[in-house]
Amino acid sequence: MARADISAVQTLTSNGLTPTFDNANASGGQQFANNGRRIVRVTNTSGSAVTVTVNMPGTLDGVAPANGGKQVTIPATTGDVTIGPFPATIYNQTDGKVYLDFSATTNVKLAVMEMPQV
């Protein structure tokens, strides 16, 4: 089961952004290169809540994360949640990417967006 790479990072601007969404990967989760200014917007139109796990490879303040990382619940039917940003020292894997896992993927979509430097 291979992770799907999300390479189309969309840049937020002061004019706003209508993001383009990808389907959640059913066979191994997703990953994206992270520079600390990226966020993920997840939508869920299925009939059940979905849990997204943002994997944390190490420890935070000396404590290993429960369940492998930060878990965020995306509500059923009209769930629309933005997660992040992801500090690189906490969330980046050795390849410089953030790994996302989903409890279910049917009718789940996501978009990776980057906040501009100010």
Accessible surface in RSA format (square Angstrom, percent):
REM  Atomic radii and reference values for relative SASA: ProtOr
REM  Chains: A
REM  Algorithm: Lee & Richards
REM  Probe-radius: 1.40
REM  Slices: 20
REM RES _ NUM      All-atoms   Total-Side   Main-Chain    Non-polar    All polar
REM                ABS   REL    ABS   REL    ABS   REL    ABS   REL    ABS   REL
RES MET A   1   202.53 104.9 122.86  81.3  79.67 189.7  95.06  80.8 107.47 142.4
RES ALA A   2    78.03  71.7  63.67  98.3  14.37  32.7  70.38  99.1   7.65  20.3
RES ARG A   3    65.24  27.4  44.78  22.8  20.45  48.7  15.62  21.4  49.62  30.1
RES ALA A   4    35.44  32.6  27.74  42.8   7.70  17.5  35.44  49.9   0.00   0.0
RES ASP A   5    82.52  57.8  54.41  54.2  28.12  66.5  23.82  56.1  58.71  58.5
RES ILE A   6     8.11   4.6   3.43   2.6   4.67  11.3   4.94   3.6   3.17   8.6
RES SER A   7   103.10  87.1  72.57  96.8  30.53  70.3  45.37  96.6  57.73  80.9
RES ALA A   8    68.27  62.8  55.67  85.9  12.60  28.7  65.42  92.1   2.84   7.5
RES VAL A   9    40.19  26.4  14.10  12.8  26.10  62.9  14.10  12.2  26.10  70.8
RES GLN A  10    31.72  17.7  27.29  19.9   4.43  10.5  24.35  51.8   7.37   5.6
RES THR A  11    78.02  55.5  66.14  67.1  11.88  28.3  39.20  52.7  38.82  58.7
RES LEU A  12    46.13  25.7  45.53  32.6   0.60   1.5  45.53  32.0   0.60   1.6
RES THR A  13    72.19  51.3  55.54  56.3  16.65  39.7  58.09  78.0  14.10  21.3
RES SER A  14   124.44 105.2  76.61 102.2  47.83 110.2  58.89 125.4  65.55  91.8
RES ASN A  15   146.37 100.9 108.43 104.8  37.93  91.3  31.41  75.6 114.95 111.1
RES GLY A  16    46.47  57.3   0.00   N/A  46.47  57.3  34.05  93.4  12.43  27.8
RES LEU A  17    62.50  34.8  28.94  20.7  33.56  84.4  33.98  23.9  28.52  76.7
RES THR A  18   129.66  92.2 108.37 109.9  21.29  50.7  73.00  98.1  56.65  85.6
RES PRO A  19    17.42  12.7   6.77   6.2  10.65  38.7   6.77   5.6  10.65  66.2
RES THR A  20    99.48  70.8  91.62  92.9   7.86  18.7  64.53  86.7  34.95  52.8
RES PHE A  21    56.80  28.4  34.53  21.4  22.27  58.0  34.53  20.9  22.27  63.7
RES ASP A  22    61.70  43.2  57.18  56.9   4.53  10.7  17.69  41.6  44.01  43.9
RES ASN A  23   100.47  69.3  88.15  85.2  12.32  29.7  24.81  59.7  75.65  73.1
RES ALA A  24     9.37   8.6   0.00   0.0   9.37  21.3   0.00   0.0   9.37  24.8
RES ASN A  25    28.10  19.4  20.90  20.2   7.20  17.3   6.98  16.8  21.12  20.4
RES ALA A  26    84.38  77.6  51.66  79.7  32.72  74.4  52.64  74.1  31.73  84.1
RES SER A  27    59.75  50.5  57.38  76.6   2.37   5.5  38.93  82.9  20.82  29.2
RES GLY A  28    18.61  22.9   0.00   N/A  18.61  22.9  11.30  31.0   7.30  16.4
RES GLY A  29     5.57   6.9   0.00   N/A   5.57   6.9   1.61   4.4   3.96   8.9
RES GLN A  30     5.86   3.3   5.86   4.3   0.00   0.0   0.00   0.0   5.86   4.4
RES GLN A  31    26.79  15.0  26.79  19.6   0.00   0.0   0.00   0.0  26.79  20.3
RES PHE A  32     0.00   0.0   0.00   0.0   0.00   0.0   0.00   0.0   0.00   0.0
RES ALA A  33    50.86  46.8  48.54  74.9   2.33   5.3  48.54  68.4   2.33   6.2
RES ASN A  34    15.79  10.9   0.00   0.0  15.79  38.0   1.30   3.1  14.48  14.0
RES ASN A  35    68.98  47.6  40.56  39.2  28.42  68.4  36.70  88.3  32.28  31.2
RES GLY A  36    22.37  27.6   0.00   N/A  22.37  27.6   9.80  26.9  12.57  28.1
RES ARG A  37    68.62  28.8  68.62  35.0   0.00   0.0  30.44  41.6  38.18  23.1
RES ARG A  38    39.73  16.7  39.73  20.3   0.00   0.0   0.02   0.0  39.70  24.1
RES ILE A  39    18.12  10.3  18.12  13.5   0.00   0.0  18.12  13.0   0.00   0.0
RES VAL A  40     0.02   0.0   0.02   0.0   0.00   0.0   0.02   0.0   0.00   0.0
RES ARG A  41    66.93  28.1  66.93  34.1   0.00   0.0   7.54  10.3  59.40  36.0
RES VAL A  42     0.00   0.0   0.00   0.0   0.00   0.0   0.00   0.0   0.00   0.0
RES THR A  43    24.17  17.2  24.17  24.5   0.00   0.0  17.98  24.2   6.19   9.4
RES ASN A  44     0.03   0.0   0.00   0.0   0.03   0.1   0.00   0.0   0.03   0.0
RES THR A  45    91.73  65.2  72.26  73.3  19.47  46.4  58.85  79.1  32.87  49.7
RES SER A  46    19.24  16.3  16.13  21.5   3.11   7.2  17.41  37.1   1.83   2.6
RES GLY A  47    73.00  90.0   0.00   N/A  73.00  90.0  35.19  96.6  37.81  84.7
RES SER A  48    76.29  64.5  70.92  94.7   5.37  12.4  38.41  81.8  37.89  53.1
RES ALA A  49    57.22  52.6  34.37  53.0  22.85  52.0  34.58  48.7  22.65  60.0
RES VAL A  50     1.54   1.0   1.03   0.9   0.51   1.2   1.54   1.3   0.00   0.0
RES THR A  51    41.75  29.7  40.42  41.0   1.33   3.2  15.28  20.5  26.47  40.0
RES VAL A  52     0.02   0.0   0.02   0.0   0.00   0.0   0.02   0.0   0.00   0.0
RES THR A  53    16.55  11.8  16.55  16.8   0.00   0.0   6.42   8.6  10.13  15.3
RES VAL A  54     0.00   0.0   0.00   0.0   0.00   0.0   0.00   0.0   0.00   0.0
RES ASN A  55    27.38  18.9  27.38  26.5   0.00   0.0   6.22  15.0  21.16  20.4
RES MET A  56    23.20  12.0  13.29   8.8   9.90  23.6   6.78   5.8  16.42  21.8
RES PRO A  57    72.89  53.1  29.62  27.0  43.28 157.3  39.86  32.9  33.03 205.3
RES GLY A  58    38.16  47.1   0.00   N/A  38.16  47.1  34.67  95.1   3.50   7.8
RES THR A  59    83.95  59.7  58.77  59.6  25.18  60.0  35.91  48.2  48.04  72.6
RES LEU A  60    81.41  45.3  77.80  55.7   3.61   9.1  78.35  55.0   3.06   8.2
RES ASP A  61   139.88  98.0  99.42  99.0  40.45  95.7  41.69  98.1  98.19  97.9
RES GLY A  62    68.51  84.5   0.00   N/A  68.51  84.5  32.62  89.5  35.89  80.4
RES VAL A  63   101.63  66.9  97.36  88.1   4.26  10.3 100.03  86.9   1.59   4.3
RES ALA A  64    70.63  64.9  54.32  83.8  16.31  37.1  54.32  76.5  16.31  43.2
RES PRO A  65    34.61  25.2  12.02  11.0  22.59  82.1  22.48  18.6  12.12  75.4
RES ALA A  66    78.36  72.1  58.32  90.0  20.04  45.6  68.96  97.1   9.41  24.9
RES ASN A  67   111.11  76.6  74.17  71.7  36.94  88.9  21.63  52.1  89.48  86.5
RES GLY A  68    38.61  47.6   0.00   N/A  38.61  47.6  31.01  85.1   7.59  17.0
RES GLY A  69     7.72   9.5   0.00   N/A   7.72   9.5   0.33   0.9   7.39  16.5
RES LYS A  70    94.61  46.2  87.40  53.6   7.20  17.2  41.78  37.6  52.83  56.3
RES GLN A  71    87.87  49.1  57.43  42.0  30.44  72.5  15.87  33.8  72.00  54.6
RES VAL A  72    26.13  17.2  22.76  20.6   3.38   8.1  26.11  22.7   0.02   0.1
RES THR A  73    84.28  59.9  69.10  70.1  15.18  36.2  41.46  55.7  42.82  64.7
RES ILE A  74     0.00   0.0   0.00   0.0   0.00   0.0   0.00   0.0   0.00   0.0
RES PRO A  75    69.53  50.7  66.69  60.8   2.84  10.3  69.53  57.4   0.00   0.0
RES ALA A  76    33.82  31.1  20.64  31.9  13.18  30.0  20.64  29.1  13.18  34.9
RES THR A  77    84.51  60.1  80.23  81.3   4.29  10.2  60.13  80.8  24.38  36.9
RES THR A  78   115.65  82.3  94.32  95.6  21.33  50.8  69.08  92.8  46.57  70.4
RES GLY A  79     4.88   6.0   0.00   N/A   4.88   6.0   2.51   6.9   2.37   5.3
RES ASP A  80    72.71  50.9  43.73  43.5  28.98  68.5  21.94  51.6  50.77  50.6
RES VAL A  81    37.64  24.8  34.29  31.0   3.35   8.1  37.64  32.7   0.00   0.0
RES THR A  82    74.72  53.1  46.91  47.6  27.81  66.3  30.39  40.8  44.32  67.0
RES ILE A  83     5.93   3.4   2.63   2.0   3.30   8.0   5.93   4.3   0.00   0.0
RES GLY A  84    35.42  43.7   0.00   N/A  35.42  43.7   3.88  10.6  31.54  70.6
RES PRO A  85    66.35  48.4  54.98  50.1  11.37  41.3  54.98  45.4  11.37  70.7
RES PHE A  86     1.57   0.8   1.57   1.0   0.00   0.0   1.57   1.0   0.00   0.0
RES PRO A  87    63.53  46.3  56.36  51.4   7.17  26.1  63.42  52.4   0.11   0.7
RES ALA A  88    41.14  37.8  32.18  49.7   8.96  20.4  32.44  45.7   8.70  23.0
RES THR A  89   138.23  98.3  98.72 100.1  39.51  94.2  89.61 120.4  48.62  73.5
RES ILE A  90    42.89  24.4  37.09  27.6   5.80  14.0  39.68  28.6   3.22   8.7
RES TYR A  91    23.72  11.1  23.72  13.5   0.00   0.0   5.05   3.8  18.67  23.0
RES ASN A  92    30.63  21.1  19.44  18.8  11.19  26.9   8.31  20.0  22.32  21.6
RES GLN A  93    31.61  17.7  25.47  18.6   6.14  14.6   3.28   7.0  28.34  21.5
RES THR A  94   154.84 110.1 113.32 114.9  41.52  98.9  92.00 123.6  62.85  95.0
RES ASP A  95    75.91  53.2  44.07  43.9  31.84  75.3  43.77 103.0  32.14  32.1
RES GLY A  96    28.38  35.0   0.00   N/A  28.38  35.0  24.83  68.1   3.55   8.0
RES LYS A  97    45.61  22.3  45.61  28.0   0.00   0.0  21.82  19.6  23.79  25.3
RES VAL A  98     0.00   0.0   0.00   0.0   0.00   0.0   0.00   0.0   0.00   0.0
RES TYR A  99    49.57  23.1  49.57  28.2   0.00   0.0  26.56  20.0  23.02  28.4
RES LEU A 100     0.13   0.1   0.13   0.1   0.00   0.0   0.13   0.1   0.00   0.0
RES ASP A 101    47.31  33.1  46.38  46.2   0.93   2.2  23.79  56.0  23.51  23.4
RES PHE A 102    29.49  14.8   0.88   0.5  28.61  74.4   3.03   1.8  26.46  75.7
RES SER A 103    80.09  67.7  36.42  48.6  43.67 100.6  43.70  93.1  36.39  51.0
RES ALA A 104    49.70  45.7  40.27  62.1   9.43  21.5  49.70  70.0   0.00   0.0
RES THR A 105    29.05  20.7  20.29  20.6   8.76  20.9   8.16  11.0  20.89  31.6
RES THR A 106    99.83  71.0  91.42  92.7   8.41  20.0  62.77  84.3  37.07  56.0
RES ASN A 107    81.42  56.1  64.53  62.4  16.89  40.7   8.69  20.9  72.73  70.3
RES VAL A 108     1.09   0.7   0.00   0.0   1.09   2.6   0.00   0.0   1.09   3.0
RES LYS A 109    86.67  42.3  86.67  53.2   0.00   0.0  55.97  50.4  30.70  32.7
RES LEU A 110     0.82   0.5   0.03   0.0   0.79   2.0   0.03   0.0   0.79   2.1
RES ALA A 111     2.16   2.0   0.00   0.0   2.16   4.9   2.16   3.0   0.00   0.0
RES VAL A 112     0.60   0.4   0.00   0.0   0.60   1.5   0.00   0.0   0.60   1.6
RES MET A 113     9.25   4.8   9.25   6.1   0.00   0.0   5.52   4.7   3.73   4.9
RES GLU A 114    22.52  12.9  22.52  17.0   0.00   0.0   2.16   4.2  20.37  16.6
RES MET A 115    62.47  32.4  62.47  41.3   0.00   0.0  31.79  27.0  30.68  40.6
RES PRO A 116    65.40  47.7  52.86  48.2  12.54  45.6  57.75  47.7   7.65  47.5
RES GLN A 117   140.26  78.4 111.33  81.4  28.93  68.9  27.52  58.6 112.74  85.5
RES VAL A 118   186.62 122.8 113.82 103.0  72.80 175.4 148.43 129.0  38.19 103.6
END  Absolute sums over single chains surface
CHAIN  1 A     6342.8       4565.3       1777.5       3467.0       2875.8
END  Absolute sums over all chains
TOTAL          6342.8       4565.3       1777.5       3467.0       2875.8
